[in-house]
Every structure is written in structure tokens, then in C-alpha cells.
Amino acid sequence: WPYVEDAARIALATLDRGRAGKKYLAAGGPDDVLSLAGFCNLGCAAAGVAHRVRDVPLAELTSDIGPMRAMAEASYPTPLIDPKRTNDELGITLMPVRAGVEKTVAWLREQHRI
């Protein structure tokens, strides 16, 4: 869940300082790994909205979710992401996801979108 300015900074830093053939993560650290429900709930909290959503366990799904089922059933490494090499090589520290969500909500308020 990278903040948009961080994603742009990484893209530009990759052009300036990146090494050919290397991949760079535009993602926060291991503490920023959230499910979609977790991310939505951060937004609700930042906006002062009481509503919360929850992750639905695969066993509770009654509808066909197509190819997403394979993704949901897969196992992933822990931590899922580690931006250390990106941060070290490009000299960038990313904003924590909570701070990015709070900035986004503030901007949405300024734009009268919420």
C-alpha cells in the first residue's frame, strides 16, 4: 500500500540511481502488510467513520471467486515484503501506510470528497 508520492519518488529514483535489471519495491515495510479489509478499516478510522469491514475466510465463501481462489489459497513468505534493498540502493524511506492513509483522507477532505 504505497503512498502515491512514495511510488513516484521510487520511480524517479530508479531512473536516476537504479541498477539495470533490478526490481525495486514501491511498498512499505513488513509492518505495513495489510489485508484489503485492514486497509479499508484504516481509511474508515482516519475519516472518523465507525463502520468496519472484515476479511471473509475462504471457507465462508459461497460464491465463485474465479482465479482469485488460487491466490487466496496460496501461502506467502513472511514477511511478505522487505523494502530494505530498495531503500538502501535508492536512498528512500517510505511513509508508513497509516500516515499515507491519513494524508489521503486529509486531501480528500480538502477536495470536499468526504
Stockholm file with secondary structure:
# STOCKHOLM 1.0

chainA/1-114         WPYVEDAARIALATLDRGRAGKKYLAAGGPDDVLSLAGFCNLGCAAAGVAHRVRDVPLAELTSDIGPMRAMAEASYPTPLIDPKRTNDELGITLMPVRAGVEKTVAWLREQHRI
#=GR chainA/1-114 SS CCCHHHHHHHHHHHHHHCCTTCCCCCSCCGGGCCCHHHHHHHHHHHHTCCCCCCCCCGGGCCSCCTTHHHHHHCCCCSSSCCTHHHHHHHTCCCCCHHHHHHHHHHHHHHTTCC
#=GC SS_cons         CCCHHHHHHHHHHHHHHCCTTCCCCCSCCGGGCCCHHHHHHHHHHHHTCCCCCCCCCGGGCCSCCTTHHHHHHCCCCSSSCCTHHHHHHHTCCCCCHHHHHHHHHHHHHHTTCC
//
